[in-house]
Amino acid sequence: MQESIDLSWWITAVELPVMGGLFWLIARLRRDAETALETVRARAETAQAQVRESLAAYKLEVAKTYVSVATLKDVERRLTDHLLRIETKLENGCAPFAQPYVPPYGDGGRR
């Protein structure tokens, strides 16, 4: 009889409060972790948006600064000429040896 009283006293006086405290601690840690995760996620999304805006601005700056209008027109002309040659070949039935290709610049069209 003494052992059952000691066991029930131990469960009531020690184990239940300890288990309740552990449950409360785990619940609080989980809530704090979720809050911290949401904060980090929001910061990451903000940083990602800023990086995308910066990259777009840098691309625009590079396009404005480093590529001249003459170069862009030259590239456009070469692309248009090449597309017209492809269109002509398709319309003529793809005669493979009708005319040899002669690059416009003598170096394969590269500058």
DRENBAKE-801979 format. One record per residue: residue number from 1; x, y, z of N, C-alpha, C in turn. Coordinates in Angstrom, 2 decimals. Example, Ala and Ser with C-alpha at 12.3 -4.5 7.8 and 13.67 -1.06 7.14 Angstrom:
{1 {13.19 -5.69 7.80} {12.30 -4.50 7.80} {13.20 -3.30 7.80}},
{2 {12.85 -2.25 7.08} {13.67 -1.06 7.14} {12.90 0.03 7.87}},
//
This chain:
{1 {0.82 -1.19 0.00} {0.00 0.00 0.00} {0.86 1.26 0.00}},
{2 {1.94 1.23 0.70} {2.84 2.36 0.77} {3.45 2.65 -0.60}},
{3 {3.78 1.60 -1.39} {4.36 1.80 -2.70} {3.37 2.46 -3.66}},
{4 {2.09 2.09 -3.58} {1.11 2.70 -4.48} {0.87 4.16 -4.13}},
{5 {0.94 4.51 -2.86} {0.80 5.91 -2.47} {2.02 6.69 -2.94}},
{6 {3.18 6.12 -2.78} {4.38 6.80 -3.23} {4.37 6.97 -4.76}},
{7 {3.91 5.96 -5.46} {3.85 6.05 -6.92} {2.82 7.08 -7.36}},
{8 {1.67 7.08 -6.75} {0.65 8.07 -7.14} {1.09 9.48 -6.73}},
{9 {1.75 9.59 -5.58} {2.25 10.90 -5.17} {3.31 11.38 -6.16}},
{10 {4.22 10.49 -6.58} {5.27 10.83 -7.54} {4.67 11.31 -8.85}},
{11 {3.66 10.58 -9.34} {3.01 10.97 -10.60} {2.33 12.32 -10.45}},
{12 {1.62 12.52 -9.36} {0.87 13.76 -9.16} {1.79 14.94 -8.87}},
{13 {2.75 14.74 -8.01} {3.56 15.87 -7.54} {4.72 16.21 -8.48}},
{14 {5.25 15.22 -9.19} {6.46 15.48 -9.96} {6.24 15.33 -11.46}},
{15 {5.77 14.19 -11.88} {5.73 13.91 -13.31} {4.70 14.76 -14.06}},
{16 {3.53 14.97 -13.54} {2.53 15.78 -14.25} {2.98 17.22 -14.43}},
{17 {3.51 17.89 -13.41} {3.99 19.25 -13.66} {5.18 19.30 -14.63}},
{18 {6.06 18.31 -14.54} {7.19 18.28 -15.47} {6.71 18.08 -16.89}},
{19 {5.80 17.16 -17.11} {5.26 16.92 -18.45} {4.50 18.14 -18.98}},
{20 {3.75 18.79 -18.09} {3.05 20.02 -18.50} {4.04 21.10 -18.90}},
{21 {5.11 21.25 -18.13} {6.14 22.24 -18.46} {6.83 21.92 -19.77}},
{22 {7.13 20.66 -20.02} {7.74 20.27 -21.28} {6.82 20.54 -22.46}},
{23 {5.53 20.23 -22.29} {4.56 20.49 -23.34} {4.50 21.99 -23.64}},
{24 {4.45 22.81 -22.59} {4.39 24.26 -22.77} {5.67 24.76 -23.46}},
{25 {6.83 24.23 -23.06} {8.10 24.63 -23.64} {8.17 24.27 -25.12}},
{26 {7.73 23.07 -25.46} {7.74 22.64 -26.87} {6.78 23.50 -27.69}},
{27 {5.60 23.77 -27.16} {4.63 24.59 -27.89} {5.17 26.00 -28.12}},
{28 {5.81 26.57 -27.10} {6.35 27.92 -27.23} {7.51 27.95 -28.23}},
{29 {8.39 26.97 -28.16} {9.50 26.90 -29.11} {9.01 26.76 -30.54}},
{30 {7.98 25.97 -30.73} {7.42 25.81 -32.08} {6.84 27.11 -32.59}},
{31 {6.10 27.81 -31.74} {5.52 29.08 -32.14} {6.61 30.10 -32.46}},
{32 {7.65 30.16 -31.63} {8.76 31.09 -31.88} {9.50 30.74 -33.16}},
{33 {9.67 29.45 -33.43} {10.35 29.03 -34.66} {9.52 29.41 -35.89}},
{34 {8.22 29.23 -35.83} {7.36 29.60 -36.96} {7.39 31.10 -37.20}},
{35 {7.40 31.88 -36.12} {7.47 33.34 -36.25} {8.80 33.75 -36.88}},
{36 {9.89 33.15 -36.41} {11.20 33.47 -36.97} {11.29 33.06 -38.43}},
{37 {10.72 31.92 -38.77} {10.73 31.46 -40.16} {9.96 32.41 -41.06}},
{38 {8.83 32.89 -40.61} {8.05 33.86 -41.41} {8.82 35.16 -41.59}},
{39 {9.52 35.58 -40.55} {10.33 36.80 -40.66} {11.44 36.62 -41.67}},
{40 {12.13 35.49 -41.61} {13.22 35.22 -42.56} {12.67 35.10 -43.98}},
{41 {11.52 34.45 -44.12} {10.91 34.31 -45.45} {10.56 35.68 -46.03}},
{42 {10.00 36.55 -45.21} {9.64 37.89 -45.69} {10.90 38.66 -46.10}},
{43 {11.96 38.56 -45.30} {13.21 39.25 -45.65} {13.79 38.70 -46.94}},
{44 {13.73 37.38 -47.11} {14.28 36.76 -48.33} {13.49 37.21 -49.56}},
{45 {12.18 37.28 -49.45} {11.37 37.72 -50.58} {11.66 39.18 -50.92}},
{46 {11.83 40.01 -49.91} {12.16 41.41 -50.15} {13.52 41.54 -50.81}},
{47 {14.49 40.78 -50.30} {15.84 40.82 -50.88} {15.82 40.31 -52.32}},
{48 {15.04 39.27 -52.59} {14.96 38.73 -53.94} {14.36 39.76 -54.89}},
{49 {13.33 40.45 -54.45} {12.72 41.48 -55.30} {13.72 42.60 -55.58}},
{50 {14.49 43.00 -54.56} {15.48 44.04 -54.76} {16.59 43.59 -55.72}},
{51 {17.00 42.34 -55.60} {18.04 41.83 -56.50} {17.53 41.78 -57.93}},
{52 {16.29 41.37 -58.11} {15.73 41.34 -59.47} {15.65 42.74 -60.07}},
{53 {15.22 43.72 -59.26} {15.16 45.09 -59.75} {16.56 45.61 -60.10}},
{54 {17.53 45.30 -59.25} {18.91 45.74 -59.51} {19.46 45.09 -60.77}},
{55 {19.18 43.82 -60.96} {19.66 43.12 -62.16} {19.02 43.71 -63.41}},
{56 {17.73 43.99 -63.36} {17.06 44.59 -64.52} {17.65 45.96 -64.82}},
{57 {17.91 46.74 -63.79} {18.50 48.06 -64.01} {19.91 47.93 -64.57}},
{58 {20.67 46.96 -64.09} {22.03 46.76 -64.60} {22.01 46.31 -66.06}},
{59 {21.10 45.42 -66.40} {20.99 44.99 -67.79} {20.66 46.16 -68.70}},
{60 {19.76 47.01 -68.24} {19.40 48.18 -69.03} {20.60 49.12 -69.16}},
{61 {21.34 49.31 -68.09} {22.52 50.16 -68.12} {23.57 49.61 -69.09}},
{62 {23.77 48.30 -69.05} {24.73 47.69 -69.96} {24.27 47.86 -71.40}},
{63 {22.99 47.65 -71.64} {22.48 47.79 -73.01} {22.63 49.22 -73.51}},
{64 {22.42 50.18 -72.62} {22.54 51.58 -73.04} {24.00 52.01 -73.21}},
{65 {24.84 51.52 -72.34} {26.22 52.01 -72.29} {27.15 51.30 -73.26}},
{66 {27.08 49.99 -73.30} {28.10 49.23 -73.98} {27.76 48.82 -75.41}},
{67 {26.54 48.97 -75.83} {26.16 48.57 -77.18} {25.77 49.84 -77.94}},
{68 {26.48 50.07 -79.02} {26.18 51.27 -79.80} {25.01 50.99 -80.74}},
{69 {24.41 52.04 -81.19} {23.28 51.93 -82.11} {23.75 51.32 -83.43}},
{70 {24.92 51.68 -83.85} {25.45 51.14 -85.11} {25.64 49.63 -85.01}},
{71 {26.13 49.17 -83.88} {26.32 47.72 -83.69} {24.98 47.01 -83.70}},
{72 {24.01 47.59 -83.01} {22.67 46.98 -83.00} {22.07 46.91 -84.40}},
{73 {22.23 47.98 -85.18} {21.72 47.98 -86.54} {22.44 46.95 -87.40}},
{74 {23.74 46.82 -87.20} {24.51 45.83 -87.94} {24.04 44.42 -87.62}},
{75 {23.86 44.13 -86.36} {23.38 42.80 -85.96} {21.99 42.54 -86.52}},
{76 {21.14 43.55 -86.45} {19.78 43.40 -86.98} {19.83 43.14 -88.50}},
{77 {20.67 43.86 -89.21} {20.79 43.68 -90.64} {21.29 42.28 -90.97}},
{78 {22.32 41.81 -90.25} {22.85 40.48 -90.51} {21.81 39.40 -90.22}},
{79 {21.07 39.56 -89.13} {20.02 38.58 -88.81} {18.93 38.58 -89.88}},
{80 {18.53 39.78 -90.31} {17.51 39.87 -91.35} {17.99 39.24 -92.65}},
{81 {19.24 39.52 -93.03} {19.79 38.91 -94.25} {19.81 37.39 -94.15}},
{82 {20.22 36.90 -93.01} {20.28 35.45 -92.84} {18.88 34.83 -92.89}},
{83 {17.93 35.46 -92.25} {16.55 34.95 -92.30} {15.99 34.99 -93.71}},
{84 {16.34 36.02 -94.47} {15.88 36.09 -95.86} {16.52 34.98 -96.69}},
{85 {17.80 34.67 -96.45} {18.44 33.56 -97.16} {17.76 32.24 -96.81}},
{86 {17.42 32.05 -95.55} {16.72 30.82 -95.14} {15.36 30.74 -95.82}},
{87 {14.66 31.86 -95.86} {13.34 31.89 -96.51} {13.48 31.55 -97.99}},
{88 {14.50 32.09 -98.65} {14.72 31.81 -100.07} {15.01 30.34 -100.29}},
{89 {15.82 29.75 -99.44} {16.13 28.32 -99.55} {14.88 27.48 -99.37}},
{90 {14.05 27.86 -98.43} {12.82 27.10 -98.20} {11.87 27.22 -99.38}},
{91 {11.79 28.40 -99.97} {10.91 28.60 -101.11} {11.42 27.87 -102.36}},
{92 {12.73 27.73 -102.50} {13.32 27.07 -103.67} {13.39 25.56 -103.49}},
{93 {12.89 25.03 -102.43} {12.89 23.59 -102.24} {14.19 23.06 -101.65}},
{94 {14.92 23.88 -101.01} {16.16 23.48 -100.32} {17.16 22.85 -101.28}},
{95 {17.47 23.48 -102.38} {18.51 22.99 -103.28} {19.85 23.14 -102.56}},
{96 {20.48 22.03 -102.16} {21.64 22.13 -101.28} {22.88 22.72 -101.93}},
{97 {23.09 22.51 -103.26} {24.32 22.97 -103.86} {24.06 24.03 -104.92}},
{98 {22.97 24.77 -104.81} {22.64 25.76 -105.81} {23.64 26.91 -105.78}},
{99 {23.88 27.51 -104.63} {24.83 28.61 -104.51} {25.63 28.41 -103.23}},
{100 {26.93 28.55 -103.32} {27.70 28.46 -102.08} {27.49 29.72 -101.24}},
{101 {27.58 29.55 -99.96} {27.40 30.68 -99.04} {28.69 31.48 -98.98}},
{102 {28.57 32.79 -99.17} {29.72 33.68 -99.06} {29.43 34.62 -97.90}},
{103 {30.25 34.57 -96.83} {29.99 35.46 -95.69} {30.21 36.91 -96.08}},
{104 {29.43 37.82 -95.52} {29.51 39.22 -95.93} {30.81 39.89 -95.52}},
{105 {31.51 39.38 -94.50} {32.71 40.06 -94.02} {33.98 39.26 -94.31}},
{106 {33.85 38.08 -94.87} {35.01 37.28 -95.18} {35.54 36.49 -94.00}},
{107 {35.08 36.79 -92.80} {35.54 36.06 -91.62} {34.40 35.29 -90.96}},
{108 {33.42 34.92 -91.73} {32.29 34.19 -91.18} {31.22 35.09 -90.60}},
{109 {31.30 36.37 -90.82} {30.29 37.28 -90.31} {30.49 37.67 -88.85}},
{110 {31.67 37.35 -88.31} {31.91 37.67 -86.90} {32.83 38.88 -86.80}},
{111 {32.58 39.63 -85.78} {33.42 40.81 -85.53} {33.97 40.75 -84.16}},
//
